[in-house]
Amino acid sequence: MSDPKRPHYTGLRTYKDPGGRFMFRYPKGWHAFDLEDDRDGVMYSPEVENPNTWFSAWVTELPYPVVADDIDVLREGVSEGLSRLDDLHIEFESEDTFGNLCRFKRMYTLKENGETRKRHVWMFYAYKWLIVLAAQGATPEAYQYWQVMLDGCFNSFDLANELWFATDPETMSREPASP
C-alpha cells in the first residue's frame, strides 16, 4: 500500500503578531483571512474558496495576570467551552506549566455545519494574555493530509521574550514592559 500524496512546501512565510507577543511560520501560498468576532489574530488556509482547513492564532487580553495555581480553574473553563461543541470527541488532551505560563493542548473531532471536522488547539495563558493556536481539517482525512504543514505552524510558534519574562514566578511581582 502506498502513502497518499502529501502536499509540498514551496517556501515558508512568517507571521509576526502586530502586538509583538508571538510569531509563527506558515506555508507560502496559503491565504490570509480575518477572524470572526473581531478576534485579534489571523487565519491561514490552503484553500481560498472554501477555507475549512486552516491554521489560526489569536490573542485575548485577560483582566488579571494568570499564575500556575490557576490551572484547575482554567481547565474547568476550557472543558466547559469545549463541551458546547456539537458531537465532541476528544482524542487527546494535556496541560502543563512553565513557571506561570499555563498551556492546554486538545485534539478532537466535532460536527460543524453537518460536517465532521478535526481540530488541534493549543491555549497559552501567559501573564495577562490568552494566546490560542488552532488547526482544523475540513474532515479528519483532510487534517491527516495537511498535518505535516499544520504541525509545522504549531512547532514554529515563538512566544515573545517579554511574555516569558512576565510568566517567571521570580519576576511577576514587577510589572513587565508590555510587548
C-alpha angles and dihedrals in degrees: 000000000000125000116256114257111274128214116260127228116236091181143306134264128199125230113204116193107240088226091057093239100122148342138207139178125243134182118281111248096036115128125240121229133182116245125246123251093033091283116177101242147053143264127212125197134178088221121067098185100044109018100186092128109065152135119227140178129192140167132217123189112231124218093237139015116275122228130191091257088066093067096101093052091044091050090054090052093048091049092047092050093049092047088066091066118100118255093352118191114180111210098177137007134175140155136192143168132229107193101310095336111110120201127190123190123193132174116188149144124235141168116256121175089345093306127111109237131184121220137184117195135185117191118193121193102197118171104300096348137088108202115189125195114188135175126190135188116209083230132003087259091052089051090053091048093052097032097108091056094041091049089049089059091052094044094050093054112125123188116214115262089236090062093047087052091047092054094051106112091217093057102034092094088069120068108245124216111269113251 
